[in-house]
Structures are given as C-alpha cells and as structure tokens.
Amino acid sequence: MSKKKIILLFTLIFFLTIFIIANKKTTRLIGINYQVTEYQIPVYLKILDFYTRHYNYKYLVNNINKNIDNEKDLILNITKWIINSISKIHKDVDVIDHHPLTIIERKFGTNDQFSDLLSVLLVYSNIESFYLKNFNNYSHPLTFFKTKDHWSLIDPYYGIFFTNKEHVFASIEDLKNGNWQILSLEFDKINNLNFKPIFGNKFNSYDTVINYYSEIFYYLPSNKEIENTNIFDRGGRAYTQKPFSRIKYIIYKKIKKH
C-alpha cells in the first residue's frame, strides 16, 4: 500500500472515530424544584453547549467591566450588575438548577444562585472566587473572593460587602476578629436606621444582623485553609466553566478517585 493510501486510511479512521464519539450519548442533569432529572444528549451537543456558555460568560464580563480600571470597582460592579439583572425568586416560580447561564437567561435566582453566578463571573474576570453556603448550623450563601493577598466576602443576595476600619475589603482574619462593618454597594454604611430596606423582614434589629453574621464568620475557613484547598474543592463551580480548567478538573477527579 502506498504512503498516500496509508495516510488517507488513517485520516478516514480518525474522522470516523471522532464521528462515533461525538454521537455517543452522555448524561445531563437538571434540577427543578430540587428534584434532579437525568437525561441523555449527544456528546457533540454537550460540547457545543459548553463552549456557547463559555463565550457568553466572556462576552458578558467584557461588557460589564468596560471602562473599569481597578479591582475593587470591578468586583463591586459585577455584583451590582447581578443585583440589577437577577430578581429574587418568588414562591410561585420554579427553582431551576442547571448552569449559571440559566440564571442569567431566566433572570431569577435563589440566594445560593446569586453567590454561584457571582463567583463564576469573578473568575472570568481573573479574580479568584468560590462560594460556600453551610457554616456549622447556618445555611447562608456567601461569595469568597481574593483581593491582593487575602480573601474577603460579598453577600450578593442582599447586595452588601464588608470592610475593615481602614475601609478596605475585610480579610477573613478581620471578619473573625470583629474588625468589620457592613456596606451597601452604594458605599452606605448599614446601621440601625437603614438595615430594613436591605434585609426586609429577615432581621428585627441591626444588632440581630451583626450577631447573625458574627456567628457565621466564626466558622469561616481561614485564609491558609482556603489556600491549601484545591480550587476544585473550595466550593461551587466557578473553576470548571473555562475549557482548559474543565480538562484539569476532569483529570483531578480521576486522580482523586484512584
């Protein structure tokens, strides 16, 4: 057999293999009102959907961050965009857990979906981020983000963040040691006079707000614990949305499993 025929044969085998793999069935999960359903789609469609979401996130953060030239404004601006674009879900609206992009498309989100989406958009803006929602007996989603050399928090559902006495993002250590105050995204300090518009009926007094968050902060992972945790184990799915990161995640899962 000539060299050209061998090359042609291997080329045909290669494309045939790709075609067969691309048309194999794979599973996809979707949660509706906390009931998870599994359904099958072709591999090629799952890959196509993945890249569609990836480029949507890239396009979105580029537009949100347009004309933003510093990290602090970028973080708060993305949070503002979420607050202005996503409504808190009503009791008569289905809760759908599919992809972060689904939250944007539906324009509705639960408290954990607010934190999930914010962490994804921050990572797409080259800011390390993840979210957690369980702190001992407290279930309250919070978005963690890294600024300079320390981690801090935002509560995007209520549109608040935390600064220390030097008026910079409070570190985990600040939060644990009581060196913090609550600010709205408009930089208004939250106090006994203005907490109601922020939190609605969740709290009866500003002191209750402070005590509530203080209890949560006590159970926060330390800066060192976060740094020593693999990015894929920190919480949420912010680190698995980019193509190369997804490949690293798949490899990590395989290695961890064995």
C-alpha positions in Angstrom: 0.0 0.0 0.0 1.4 3.4 -0.9 2.1 6.1 1.6 -0.7 8.3 0.4 -3.2 5.5 0.8 -2.0 4.8 4.3 -2.4 8.5 5.2 -5.9 8.5 3.7 -6.8 5.4 5.6 -5.7 6.7 8.9 -7.4 10.0 8.2 -10.7 8.3 7.5 -10.3 6.1 10.6 -9.6 9.3 12.7 -12.7 11.2 11.4 -14.9 8.1 11.7 -13.7 7.7 15.4 -14.4 11.3 16.1 -17.9 11.0 14.5 -18.7 7.9 16.6 -17.5 9.5 19.8 -19.3 12.8 19.1 -22.6 11.0 18.5 -22.4 8.8 21.6 -24.9 9.5 24.3 -23.9 11.2 27.6 -25.9 12.4 30.5 -27.0 15.8 31.7 -28.6 16.7 35.0 -31.2 19.4 35.7 -32.8 20.2 39.0 -36.4 21.5 39.1 -37.7 22.5 42.5 -34.8 20.4 44.0 -35.8 17.3 42.1 -33.0 16.2 39.9 -33.7 14.6 36.5 -31.1 12.9 34.3 -31.5 12.9 30.5 -29.3 12.0 27.6 -27.8 14.1 24.8 -25.1 13.5 22.2 -21.5 14.3 23.2 -21.2 16.9 20.4 -24.2 18.8 21.7 -22.9 18.8 25.2 -19.5 20.2 24.0 -21.2 22.8 21.8 -23.4 23.9 24.7 -20.3 24.1 27.0 -18.4 26.4 24.5 -21.6 28.5 24.0 -21.8 29.2 27.7 -18.0 29.9 27.9 -18.1 32.5 25.2 -21.3 34.0 26.7 -19.5 34.5 30.1 -16.5 36.0 28.4 -18.7 38.4 26.4 -20.7 39.3 29.4 -17.8 40.2 31.7 -16.1 42.2 29.0 -19.2 44.3 28.7 -19.8 44.6 32.4 -16.2 45.6 33.1 -15.9 48.0 30.2 -14.1 51.2 31.4 -13.4 49.7 34.8 -9.7 50.1 35.6 -9.3 48.8 39.2 -10.0 45.6 41.0 -12.3 47.0 43.7 -14.7 48.7 41.3 -14.6 45.6 39.1 -15.7 43.3 41.9 -18.5 45.7 43.1 -19.6 46.5 39.5 -20.2 42.8 38.7 -22.1 42.4 41.9 -24.3 45.5 41.0 -24.9 44.0 37.6 -26.2 40.8 39.2 -28.4 42.7 41.7 -29.9 44.8 38.8 -30.3 41.9 36.4 -31.5 39.0 38.5 -34.6 39.0 40.6 -35.0 37.1 43.9 -37.2 34.1 43.0 -40.8 34.2 44.0 -42.7 31.3 45.7 -44.7 30.7 42.6 -41.7 30.5 40.3 -39.9 27.1 39.7 -36.4 26.8 41.1 -34.2 25.5 38.2 -30.6 24.4 38.9 -28.9 23.8 35.6 -26.0 26.0 34.6 -25.0 29.5 35.9 -26.0 30.9 32.4 -29.5 29.6 33.1 -29.8 32.1 36.0 -28.9 34.9 33.6 -31.4 33.7 31.0 -34.3 33.3 33.4 -33.4 36.5 35.4 -34.5 34.7 38.6 -32.3 33.2 41.3 -32.2 31.7 44.8 -29.8 33.1 47.3 -27.2 30.4 46.5 -27.6 31.0 42.8 -26.7 34.7 43.3 -23.5 33.6 45.0 -22.8 30.9 42.4 -23.2 33.3 39.5 -21.1 36.0 41.1 -18.2 33.6 41.7 -18.3 32.4 38.1 -18.3 36.0 36.7 -15.4 37.0 39.1 -13.3 34.0 37.9 -14.0 35.1 34.3 -12.7 38.5 35.3 -9.5 36.8 36.5 -10.3 37.2 40.2 -10.1 34.0 42.3 -13.6 33.2 43.7 -15.8 30.5 45.0 -18.9 30.2 47.3 -20.0 28.3 50.3 -23.4 28.2 51.9 -23.0 26.0 55.0 -21.3 27.3 58.2 -21.9 24.9 61.0 -25.7 25.3 61.7 -26.0 28.3 59.4 -27.0 27.9 55.8 -26.3 31.3 54.2 -24.5 31.5 50.8 -21.6 33.9 50.6 -19.2 34.6 47.8 -15.5 34.5 48.6 -13.0 36.4 46.5 -9.3 37.1 46.7 -8.0 40.6 46.6 -4.3 41.4 46.8 -3.0 38.8 49.3 -6.2 38.0 51.3 -9.7 36.6 50.9 -12.8 38.6 51.6 -16.6 38.1 51.3 -19.6 39.5 49.5 -23.3 38.7 50.1 -24.7 39.3 46.6 -28.2 38.3 47.5 -28.5 41.3 49.8 -26.0 43.5 47.9 -23.6 44.0 50.8 -19.9 43.7 51.4 -17.6 44.0 54.4 -14.8 46.4 55.1 -12.4 46.9 58.0 -11.5 50.0 59.9 -9.1 51.0 57.2 -12.0 50.9 54.7 -10.6 48.1 52.5 -12.2 44.7 52.0 -12.1 43.0 55.3 -9.9 39.9 55.4 -11.0 36.6 56.9 -9.0 37.5 60.0 -10.8 40.8 60.2 -14.1 39.1 60.0 -13.3 36.6 62.6 -11.9 39.2 65.0 -14.8 41.7 64.7 -12.9 44.3 62.7 -15.6 44.8 60.1 -18.6 46.9 59.1 -21.3 46.3 56.5 -21.6 48.5 53.4 -24.1 48.5 50.6 -23.0 48.5 47.0 -23.6 52.3 47.1 -21.0 52.5 49.9 -23.6 53.4 52.5 -22.7 52.0 55.9 -25.5 49.8 57.2 -26.8 50.8 60.6 -30.0 50.7 62.7 -31.7 53.3 60.5 -31.2 51.8 57.1 -30.9 48.0 57.5 -34.6 47.2 56.7 -34.5 48.1 53.0 -31.5 45.8 52.6 -32.7 42.8 54.6 -36.5 43.2 54.6 -38.1 41.0 57.3 -35.2 38.7 57.8 -34.0 40.6 60.9 -35.8 42.6 63.6 -32.9 44.8 64.5 -29.5 45.9 63.4 -27.9 44.1 66.4 -29.5 40.9 65.2 -27.8 41.4 61.8 -24.4 41.9 63.4 -24.9 38.8 65.7 -26.0 36.7 62.8 -23.0 37.5 60.6 -20.6 37.3 63.5 -21.8 33.7 64.2 -21.2 32.8 60.5 -17.8 34.5 60.4 -16.7 32.4 63.4 -16.9 29.3 61.2 -15.3 30.7 58.1 -12.3 28.7 56.8 -9.0 30.6 57.4 -7.0 32.3 54.7 -4.5 29.5 55.0 -7.1 26.7 54.8 -8.5 28.2 51.6 -5.1 28.5 50.0 -4.3 24.9 51.0 -7.5 23.6 49.4 -7.5 22.6 45.8 -9.5 25.1 43.7 -11.9 22.4 42.7 -12.7 21.5 46.3 -13.3 25.0 47.6 -17.0 25.2 46.7 -19.3 25.9 43.8 -18.4 25.5 40.1 -16.6 28.8 39.3 -13.4 27.0 38.4 -14.9 24.5 36.0 -16.5 26.8 33.4 -13.5 27.5 31.2 -12.4 24.8 28.7 -8.8 24.3 30.0 -10.0 24.4 33.6 -12.7 21.8 32.8 -10.0 19.5 31.5 -7.9 20.0 34.6 -11.0 19.3 36.7 -11.7 16.0 34.9 -8.1 14.9 35.4 -8.1 15.9 39.0 -11.3 13.9 39.6 -9.8 10.8 38.0 -6.6 11.1 40.1 -8.5 11.8 43.3 -10.8 8.8 42.7 -7.8 6.5 42.5 
